[in-house]
Amino acid sequence: MEMQKTLKGALCATVLAGAMALPAAAQEYRLDIQTAVPNASLYFKLTEQFAKDVEEMSGGRIEVKVLPDGAEVAAFEILDAVSDGVVTGGYAWPHYWSGKHSAYVLFSNVPASTGMDQESLMSWYYAGDGQELYRELMQDVMMYDVVPFLMQPMGPDPLGWFSRPFENLDEFKSIKYRTPPGIAGETYSNMGVPAVALPGSEIVPAAQRGTIDAAEWIGPADDRNLGLNDIWDYYYLQGLHQQTDVGELLINKTWFEELPDDLKAIIRTAVKANATTTNAMNLRENSLAVQEYEEQGINVLDVPDEYYTRFIESQNEVIKNYLEADEFFAKVYKSQEDFAKLVYPYHSRVVTLHSNVVQGAEKAREGAE
């Protein structure tokens, strides 16, 4: 009997020790991302891909739900909603917050006067001063309880859709034109163009009512998904108002800091993966969309040459006021300008090389035929 008690006691001790050694049930987290785009958007689908990547890499420890424009809060309310914890995450564009601080526009919609294009902006953000400067703006200057991530590089944006063509800037000035908020809209207003700032969800209704005569949105594929090609027949591919355009992921800082380190790393990694996927999808989907437009009978046009000179002149006038008015804006602008000067000698030659490669290949194909 004594032996049985001893064995029983040893077994209980072993079981107890084993139970104590087992890891506690992994805590699960919920990330709701309120977006500023409809669920038909290419960028909504790319954000859903981010959600899928996070869920898979975390083994289900983070559940991510992506919400279409207006599901919980309106597009221009997303930043405040994330900071206040109304939603744990948001997706929009930094320039949407330019009414709160002028420097926000510099993290997605960089003025053409800096000399930056889409590729050099992303390089500045990830390999230069960009990430730290955006953290400083968001958390130290504006005191938002938010961690920002630049996630979806989607520029350059076309000038957009028009109810009628224009041959010169005088004709452009007679057209009520939807623009993004901030410096881009101010630049067009300075040029004499009647600029109207509207969130994406309001563009089509405004076009159908005749409230606007023209609109830019994001790019050929997403413009098609929004239905702009069913309203107007004239599409101008080149535009300087957003030669860079980056969608951002916003996460409530308190929520993010409560995550274990491995889950934080998973989110950071998924953001970078999404940036790569966005680049790939943009090139393919936008090319297909332009091809479809031409088959549909849409007039895909080039902007008049005078547009470029007048836009840069007008933007320089607008930028001068911003540089004088805000020290932090000037600090970020100077960082971007310096980075553009650094990369231009190399980057411009690579871009030229690509253009020559494409033209050479096209001539070779024509000669073979």
C-alpha positions in Angstrom: 0.0 0.0 0.0 2.8 2.3 0.9 4.4 1.6 -2.5 1.2 2.5 -4.2 1.0 5.8 -2.4 4.5 6.6 -3.3 3.9 5.8 -7.0 0.7 7.7 -7.0 2.4 10.7 -5.4 5.2 10.6 -7.9 2.7 10.4 -10.8 0.8 13.4 -9.5 3.9 15.4 -9.1 5.0 14.5 -12.7 1.6 15.5 -14.1 1.7 18.8 -12.2 5.2 19.6 -13.3 4.3 18.8 -16.9 1.2 21.0 -16.8 3.3 23.9 -15.4 5.8 23.4 -18.2 3.1 23.8 -20.9 3.0 27.2 -22.5 0.0 29.4 -21.6 -2.6 29.7 -24.4 -1.3 32.2 -26.9 -3.1 35.5 -26.6 -5.1 36.6 -29.7 -5.3 40.1 -31.0 -7.9 41.8 -33.3 -6.9 44.5 -35.8 -9.7 46.3 -37.6 -8.5 48.5 -40.5 -10.9 51.2 -41.5 -9.9 52.1 -45.1 -10.6 55.2 -47.2 -11.3 53.2 -50.3 -14.4 51.2 -51.5 -14.1 47.4 -51.5 -13.9 47.4 -55.3 -10.6 49.2 -55.1 -7.4 47.5 -56.1 -5.9 48.9 -52.9 -8.6 47.5 -50.7 -7.8 44.1 -52.1 -4.1 44.7 -51.5 -4.9 45.6 -47.9 -6.8 42.4 -47.7 -3.6 40.6 -48.9 -1.8 42.3 -46.0 -4.4 41.0 -43.6 -4.0 37.5 -45.0 -0.3 37.6 -44.7 -0.4 38.8 -41.1 -2.9 36.1 -40.1 -0.9 33.3 -41.8 2.5 34.4 -40.4 1.1 34.9 -36.9 -0.6 31.5 -36.9 -4.0 33.2 -36.3 -2.8 35.1 -33.2 -3.7 38.3 -35.0 -7.1 38.5 -36.7 -7.4 41.3 -39.2 -10.6 42.7 -40.6 -10.5 45.2 -43.5 -13.4 47.7 -43.7 -14.5 49.7 -46.8 -14.8 53.4 -46.9 -17.3 54.7 -44.3 -18.0 51.4 -42.5 -17.1 52.8 -39.1 -15.9 56.4 -39.7 -15.6 58.7 -42.8 -12.3 58.9 -44.7 -11.1 62.2 -43.3 -11.8 61.0 -39.7 -9.6 57.9 -39.9 -6.5 59.3 -38.2 -8.3 60.6 -35.2 -10.4 57.4 -34.9 -7.2 55.2 -34.8 -5.5 57.5 -32.3 -8.6 57.5 -30.1 -9.0 53.7 -30.3 -12.4 53.8 -32.1 -10.7 51.4 -34.6 -7.3 49.8 -34.1 -6.1 50.4 -37.6 -6.7 52.6 -40.6 -5.7 52.9 -44.3 -5.6 56.2 -46.1 -3.0 58.6 -47.5 -0.8 61.0 -45.4 -1.9 64.0 -47.4 -5.4 63.4 -46.1 -4.2 65.0 -42.9 -2.6 68.0 -44.4 -5.3 70.2 -42.8 -3.9 69.1 -39.4 -0.2 69.8 -40.3 1.2 70.9 -43.7 4.1 68.3 -43.5 1.8 65.3 -43.8 1.6 65.9 -47.6 5.3 65.3 -47.9 5.0 61.6 -46.9 2.8 60.6 -49.8 2.2 63.5 -52.2 5.7 65.0 -52.5 5.9 68.3 -54.5 7.4 67.8 -57.9 9.7 70.7 -57.0 11.8 68.4 -54.7 12.9 66.4 -57.7 11.6 63.1 -56.2 9.7 60.4 -58.0 7.9 57.4 -56.6 11.0 55.2 -56.4 13.2 57.8 -54.7 10.5 58.6 -52.2 10.3 55.0 -51.0 14.1 54.8 -50.9 14.2 58.0 -48.8 11.6 56.5 -46.5 13.2 53.1 -45.9 16.9 53.9 -46.4 17.0 57.6 -45.6 15.4 59.9 -42.9 11.8 59.3 -43.9 10.7 56.7 -41.3 12.0 58.6 -38.4 10.7 61.9 -39.6 7.2 60.5 -40.0 7.3 59.0 -36.6 8.4 62.4 -35.2 5.6 64.2 -37.0 2.9 61.7 -35.9 4.0 61.2 -32.3 6.1 64.1 -31.2 4.8 67.0 -33.1 1.1 66.0 -33.4 1.0 63.8 -30.3 -1.1 61.1 -32.0 -1.2 57.7 -30.4 -0.5 56.2 -33.8 2.3 54.1 -35.4 2.4 54.9 -39.2 3.7 52.7 -42.0 4.0 53.7 -45.6 2.7 50.6 -47.3 1.4 51.0 -50.9 3.4 53.0 -53.4 0.9 53.7 -56.2 2.1 56.8 -58.1 2.4 58.5 -60.4 -1.3 59.5 -60.6 -2.7 60.5 -64.0 -4.2 63.9 -64.5 -7.5 62.1 -64.8 -10.9 62.0 -66.4 -12.5 64.9 -68.2 -16.0 65.5 -69.7 -14.3 67.3 -72.6 -10.8 67.6 -73.9 -8.7 70.7 -73.4 -5.9 72.0 -75.7 -4.4 74.6 -73.5 -4.4 75.8 -69.9 -6.9 78.5 -70.6 -9.4 75.8 -71.5 -8.4 73.8 -68.4 -9.3 76.8 -66.2 -12.9 76.5 -67.3 -13.2 72.9 -65.9 -14.3 72.1 -62.3 -11.7 69.5 -61.3 -11.6 67.1 -58.4 -8.1 67.2 -56.8 -6.6 65.7 -53.6 -6.4 68.1 -50.7 -3.4 70.0 -49.7 -0.6 71.4 -51.8 -1.8 69.7 -55.0 -5.2 71.4 -54.8 -3.7 74.7 -53.8 -1.3 74.5 -56.8 -4.2 74.0 -59.2 -6.2 76.8 -57.6 -3.1 79.0 -58.0 -3.0 78.1 -61.7 -6.6 79.3 -61.9 -8.2 75.8 -62.1 -11.4 75.5 -60.1 -10.2 72.7 -57.7 -12.6 70.7 -55.6 -11.4 68.3 -52.9 -13.6 65.2 -52.4 -13.0 61.7 -50.9 -13.1 58.8 -53.3 -16.6 57.7 -52.4 -18.1 61.0 -53.5 -16.4 61.4 -56.9 -18.8 59.3 -59.0 -22.0 60.8 -57.4 -20.6 64.3 -57.9 -19.7 63.5 -61.5 -23.2 62.1 -62.2 -24.8 65.2 -60.8 -22.5 67.5 -62.8 -21.0 69.1 -59.7 -17.6 68.4 -61.2 -16.5 68.2 -64.8 -13.3 66.2 -64.3 -11.5 64.2 -61.6 -8.3 62.5 -60.7 -8.3 59.4 -58.5 -5.4 57.0 -58.3 -4.5 55.2 -61.5 -6.0 53.4 -64.5 -6.9 50.2 -62.8 -8.5 51.8 -59.7 -10.2 54.5 -61.8 -11.9 51.7 -63.7 -12.9 49.9 -60.5 -14.5 53.2 -59.3 -16.4 53.4 -62.6 -15.0 56.7 -64.0 -14.5 55.2 -67.5 -18.3 54.8 -67.6 -18.9 58.5 -67.0 -16.3 60.4 -69.1 -14.4 59.6 -72.3 -11.3 61.7 -72.1 -8.3 60.4 -70.0 -5.0 62.3 -69.5 -2.3 59.9 -68.3 0.4 62.4 -67.1 0.0 64.6 -64.1 2.4 66.3 -61.7 0.0 66.8 -58.8 0.9 63.3 -57.5 3.9 62.1 -59.2 4.3 60.2 -55.9 1.4 58.7 -54.1 1.7 56.3 -51.1 -1.1 54.6 -49.1 -0.4 54.2 -45.4 -1.3 51.8 -42.7 -2.0 53.5 -39.3 -2.1 51.4 -36.1 -3.1 52.5 -32.7 0.2 52.9 -30.8 -1.1 51.6 -27.4 -2.5 48.4 -29.2 0.7 47.9 -31.2 3.0 48.3 -28.1 1.1 45.6 -26.3 2.0 43.0 -29.0 4.8 40.6 -28.4 8.0 41.4 -30.3 7.5 38.6 -32.8 4.0 39.9 -33.7 5.4 43.4 -34.1 8.0 42.0 -36.5 5.3 40.2 -38.5 3.4 43.4 -39.1 6.5 45.3 -40.1 7.5 42.4 -42.5 4.0 42.2 -43.9 4.0 46.0 -44.6 7.2 45.6 -46.7 5.9 42.6 -48.5 2.7 44.6 -49.4 4.8 47.4 -50.8 6.6 44.9 -53.1 3.2 43.4 -54.1 1.7 46.8 -54.8 4.6 47.7 -57.2 4.0 44.5 -59.1 0.3 44.8 -59.2 0.3 48.4 -60.2 2.4 47.9 -63.3 0.4 44.9 -64.5 -3.1 46.1 -63.7 -2.6 49.7 -64.9 -1.2 48.5 -68.2 -4.2 46.1 -68.7 -6.6 48.9 -67.8 -5.1 51.3 -70.4 -5.3 48.6 -73.0 -9.0 48.1 -72.1 -9.7 51.8 -72.3 -8.3 52.1 -75.8 -10.4 49.0 -76.9 -13.5 50.6 -75.3 -13.0 53.8 -77.3 -11.7 56.0 -74.4 -9.5 58.8 -75.7 -6.2 58.3 -73.8 -4.5 61.7 -74.2 -1.2 63.5 -73.4 -1.3 66.8 -71.5 -0.2 70.0 -73.3 3.5 70.7 -72.9 2.8 74.1 -71.2 1.1 72.2 -68.3 4.5 71.0 -66.9 6.2 74.4 -66.8 3.1 76.2 -65.4 2.5 73.6 -62.8 6.1 73.7 -61.4 6.1 77.5 -61.4 2.8 77.6 -59.6 3.8 74.9 -57.1 7.1 76.8 -56.3 5.0 79.8 -55.4 2.8 77.7 -53.1 5.8 75.8 -51.5 7.6 79.0 -50.6 4.8 80.0 -48.3 4.9 76.6 -46.6 8.7 76.7 -46.1 8.4 80.1 -44.5 5.4 79.2 -42.3 6.5 75.9 -40.7 9.9 74.8 -39.4 9.1 71.1 -39.5 7.8 71.2 -43.0 11.0 72.9 -44.1 13.0 70.3 -42.3 11.3 67.4 -44.1 11.4 69.2 -47.5 15.1 69.8 -47.1 15.7 66.2 -46.3 13.8 65.1 -49.4 15.5 67.7 -51.6 18.9 66.6 -50.5 18.1 62.9 -51.0 16.8 63.6 -54.5 20.0 65.4 -55.4 22.0 62.4 -54.1 20.2 59.8 -56.1 19.4 61.7 -59.3 22.7 61.3 -61.1 22.5 57.5 -60.9 18.7 57.1 -60.9 18.1 59.3 -64.0 20.6 57.3 -66.0 18.9 54.0 -65.0 15.5 55.4 -66.1 16.9 56.5 -69.4 18.5 53.1 -69.9 15.1 51.5 -69.4 13.5 53.8 -71.9 16.2 53.0 -74.5 15.9 49.3 -73.8 12.1 49.4 -74.5 12.5 51.5 -77.6 15.3 49.3 -78.9 13.3 46.1 -78.4 10.3 47.6 -80.1 12.4 48.6 -83.2 13.9 45.2 -83.3 10.4 43.5 -83.3 9.3 45.9 -86.1 12.4 45.0 -88.1 11.8 41.3 -87.7 8.2 41.6 -89.0 
